[in-house]
């Protein structure tokens, strides 16, 4: 049993979800997942999972992080439905069930624990001890940023957006930390995080007014923001609402 140790190709949540839509050829599926927090419809969960299984989406490494986090929160929100959901999805292959099983692990619910203990026994207990909460996962792990977006799509959580904004703190992180033997030409993953945060927040902000509301509130009220984070948030808002947040770079050049 391997819940967490599948290899993830870090393409960003948009490439993952873009692949989802391209494979499923159904824009409604993307809308259902991305806009779930706006109008939750848990009764569609089983049908959606079966559709994604049929189209191969559940076995796409690039789509797994967002889907796992998204599903984990649906489980938390609908604990009383989990047993029926699990039975209804019992016909999926072990590879397809990996998303479900990993989501159950991250859901941190007793309902999931009961099912998983029957299925995997002490192996599940060992995995559970090593599993952190999604909002506490290290940002320099390749799957974390995509998982935060999956978490947001299910919940609309401002805490998930705050974690993504935290990526801007890596803007000035060294590529060759002292005492670390870094191969020539290798760029650490954490150096990609500020660009991921910017592009994903701009793209999502254009589709989700809530993201913009959260960022504006954050910029005005969040005293925990460091200067790199403030700059990153302002630049995102400038890209989305240039009249209200003029491009500072252009102003400086003028």
GIRAHU-V612150 format. One record per residue. PHI is phi in degrees with one decimal (none if undefined). BURIAL is b if it has 9 or more other C-alpha atoms within 8 Angstrom, else e. Layout:
PHI:BURIAL + PHI:BURIAL
This chain:
none:e + -132.2:e + -87.4:b + -112.1:e + -94.2:e + -74.3:e + -72.7:e + -108.3:e + -89.2:e + -79.8:e + -114.3:e + 91.1:b + -64.9:b + -75.4:e + -68.5:b + -63.1:b + -72.9:b + -64.1:e + -65.5:b + -58.0:b + -68.4:b + -62.1:e + -75.7:b + -80.8:b + 53.4:e + -148.5:e + -61.5:e + -62.8:e + -65.8:b + -61.6:b + -62.4:b + -62.3:e + -71.4:b + -66.4:b + -107.1:b + -56.5:b + -61.3:b + -73.3:e + -153.7:e + -56.6:e + -133.1:e + -61.3:e + -68.1:e + -89.2:e + -57.4:e + -61.1:b + -62.2:e + -65.2:b + -63.4:b + -65.9:b + -63.4:b + -64.5:b + -65.1:b + -63.5:e + -88.8:e + 85.2:b + -65.3:b + -65.8:b + -106.3:b + -84.2:e + -58.0:b + -68.6:b + -93.0:b + -59.1:b + -56.3:b + -64.8:b + -65.6:b + -62.8:b + -64.3:b + -57.7:b + -65.4:b + -60.3:b + -78.0:b + -63.7:b + -64.1:b + -62.1:b + -78.6:e + -136.3:b + -57.3:b + -68.9:e + -94.3:e + -59.4:b + -59.3:b + -66.8:e + -59.7:b + -64.0:e + -64.6:e + -67.3:e + -101.1:b + -64.5:e + -82.0:e + -72.1:b + -74.1:e + -54.7:e + -65.3:e + -71.4:b + -74.5:b + -58.8:b + -61.9:b + -62.0:b + -62.9:b + -68.0:b + -63.3:b + -62.7:b + -60.4:b + -75.6:b + -69.2:b + 53.3:b + -122.2:b + -69.0:e + -64.8:b + -69.3:b + -57.3:b + -60.8:e + -68.6:b + -69.0:b + -65.5:b + -67.1:e + -78.3:e + -125.8:b + 59.9:b + -65.0:e + -62.3:e + -68.1:b + -58.1:b + -66.1:e + -63.2:b + -62.3:e + -62.7:e + -90.7:e + -94.9:e + -88.5:e + -67.3:e + -57.8:b + -75.3:e + -116.7:e + -66.9:b + -61.2:e + -69.0:b + -83.9:e + -89.8:e + -59.9:b + -84.4:b + -60.2:b + -60.2:b + -66.1:b + -64.3:b + -64.0:b + -69.6:b + -60.0:b + -61.1:b + -64.9:b + -60.1:b + -82.9:b + -123.7:b + 69.9:b + -71.8:e + -70.6:e + -67.1:e + -66.7:b + -65.7:b + -62.3:e + -66.1:b + -66.6:b + -61.6:b + -58.1:e + -59.5:b + -65.4:b + -66.9:b + -85.3:b + -56.1:b + -106.2:e + -67.8:e + -71.0:e + -77.7:e + -127.4:e + -58.9:e + -58.8:e + 82.7:e + -115.9:e + -86.8:e + -96.8:e + -58.2:e + -60.2:e + 85.6:e + -82.2:e + -109.3:e + -57.7:e + -57.3:b + -63.9:e + -72.9:b + -84.4:e + -64.4:b + -59.9:b + -66.1:e + -60.3:b + -59.5:b + -61.3:b + -66.8:e + -71.9:b + -71.6:b + -65.0:b + -62.5:e + -71.0:b + -62.0:b + -71.1:e + -102.2:e + -127.4:e + -54.3:e + -61.3:e + -61.8:b + -64.3:b + -58.6:e + -64.7:b + -66.5:b + -64.7:b + -63.6:b + -61.6:e + -63.9:b + -84.0:e + -120.2:e + -84.0:e + -71.9:e + -85.3:e + -66.8:b + -87.0:e + -59.4:e + -62.6:b + -71.0:b + -60.0:b + -62.7:e + -62.4:b + -64.1:b + -61.0:b + -63.1:b + -65.5:b + -64.0:b + -63.8:b + -70.4:e + -93.5:b + -130.0:e + -61.3:b + -68.8:e + -87.4:e + -129.6:b + -59.0:e + -65.0:b + -69.6:e + -62.4:e + -65.3:e + -64.5:e + -65.8:e + -67.0:e + -69.9:e
